[in-house]
Structures are given as C-alpha cells and as structure tokens.
Amino acid sequence: MNTDIWHAYAAAWTAPAAERRTLLERHVSPEVAYRDPGIEVRGRDELAGYMHDFGQAMPGLRFAIVAVDAHHDRSLAHWEMRDPDDVAVQNGISHAAHDAEQRLTDITGFFPMPAA
C-alpha cells in the first residue's frame, strides 16, 4: 500500500474545491463510506461537502499523516490536526479498506470528542 494515498486524502480536507475533487477522484472510490464520531456520509460528493464544511468551520487547520500501517486491503493512518503555526492541536487515527486500485473505500476516523 502506497502511503501517498493517505497524504493526498489528508490534503483534500483543506484543498480548494477543484483540487479536492481531483484528489478524491484519484484516491477515493466513488461509493466511499466515511464515518467519524459526529457524522456518516456516503459517496464522493457527500464526503467533499463534509470536507468543505470542515474547512469553513476550522479555518487554518490542516491534517498531517504521521504514520501508516497496512496489510491486505486495510490500512490505519495516525494523524495530527495542525494549526497555522504547524502545532499539533489534536491527534487521531483513521482506518480504511481499499479497493483493487488501492483507493479508499470505507473510512472510519477516531478522535476525542468534547464531553457533552
């Protein structure tokens, strides 16, 4: 498994719309399923919309992949959310299944949620 897939996926979260679309088309299957503690979306369009909303709600933040473990058709990415000064403000992990073209097909993100 090529770790560039995870780096491109991380970049898509804060990329301009046209670049995001290109990154998702290259590295995410059309029928991708995505979930994290706050949401579940299906398909590239819904994922792109969620990424856009993230960028609007969290301006200046970006994701950085710090390690990737993989075997068979699965991978686990360890990531940090970084502020404009490149300081890690949160960390988490994302698990994914990959299709025959190595695109992400099913992604689950894990990170701490604020107490209610």
C-alpha positions in Angstrom: 0.0 0.0 0.0 1.3 3.4 -1.0 1.2 5.9 1.9 0.8 8.7 -0.7 -2.9 7.8 -0.7 -3.2 8.9 2.9 -1.2 12.1 2.4 -3.4 13.0 -0.6 -6.5 12.3 1.4 -5.3 14.5 4.2 -4.6 17.3 1.8 -8.1 17.0 0.3 -9.6 18.2 3.6 -8.3 21.7 3.2 -7.7 21.9 -0.6 -9.7 24.3 -2.8 -12.8 22.7 -4.3 -11.3 21.8 -7.7 -8.1 20.3 -6.2 -10.2 18.4 -3.6 -12.3 16.9 -6.4 -9.2 15.8 -8.3 -7.6 14.3 -5.1 -10.8 12.4 -4.2 -11.3 11.1 -7.8 -7.8 9.8 -7.7 -7.6 8.3 -4.2 -11.2 7.6 -3.0 -13.7 5.2 -4.6 -17.0 6.8 -6.0 -19.1 4.9 -3.4 -16.8 5.6 -0.4 -18.3 5.4 3.0 -17.0 7.8 5.7 -17.8 8.0 9.4 -16.4 9.7 12.4 -17.9 10.3 15.9 -20.0 13.1 14.6 -21.2 12.0 11.1 -21.6 9.4 8.5 -21.6 10.2 4.8 -21.6 8.1 1.6 -20.2 8.9 -1.8 -17.5 11.3 -3.0 -19.9 14.3 -3.2 -21.1 14.0 0.4 -17.5 13.5 1.6 -16.4 16.5 -0.4 -19.2 18.5 1.1 -18.2 17.5 4.6 -14.6 18.4 3.9 -15.7 21.8 2.7 -17.8 22.3 5.8 -14.8 21.3 8.0 -12.6 24.0 6.3 -15.3 26.6 6.8 -15.7 25.7 10.5 -12.0 25.3 11.2 -10.1 27.8 9.1 -6.3 27.5 9.1 -6.3 23.9 10.4 -4.9 21.0 8.3 -4.3 17.3 8.7 -0.8 15.7 8.7 -0.3 12.0 8.4 2.4 10.9 10.8 2.4 7.1 10.3 0.6 4.4 8.3 0.3 0.7 9.0 -1.1 -1.6 6.3 -1.8 -5.2 5.4 -4.0 -7.0 3.0 -6.6 -4.4 1.8 -6.7 -2.4 5.0 -4.7 0.5 6.4 -4.5 2.6 9.6 -3.3 6.2 9.4 -2.1 8.1 12.5 -2.7 11.8 12.0 -2.5 15.2 13.7 -4.6 18.2 13.2 -2.2 21.2 13.0 -2.8 24.9 13.4 -1.3 27.6 11.1 1.9 27.6 13.2 2.2 23.8 12.5 1.5 22.9 16.1 -0.5 19.7 16.7 -3.8 20.6 18.3 -5.4 17.1 18.1 -4.5 13.7 17.1 -6.4 10.7 15.9 -6.4 7.6 13.7 -8.3 6.6 10.7 -8.9 3.1 9.4 -9.7 2.3 5.8 -10.5 -0.5 3.4 -9.0 -0.3 -0.1 -10.3 -1.4 -3.5 -8.3 -3.3 -6.1 -6.9 0.1 -7.3 -5.8 0.9 -3.7 -8.4 3.7 -3.4 -10.0 4.3 0.0 -13.5 2.7 0.0 -14.5 2.7 3.7 -13.0 5.2 6.1 -13.6 5.4 9.9 -12.0 8.3 11.8 -11.4 8.1 15.6 -10.6 11.1 17.7 -11.5 12.6 21.1 -14.8 14.3 21.2 -15.6 17.1 23.8 -17.7 16.0 26.7 -21.4 16.8 26.3 
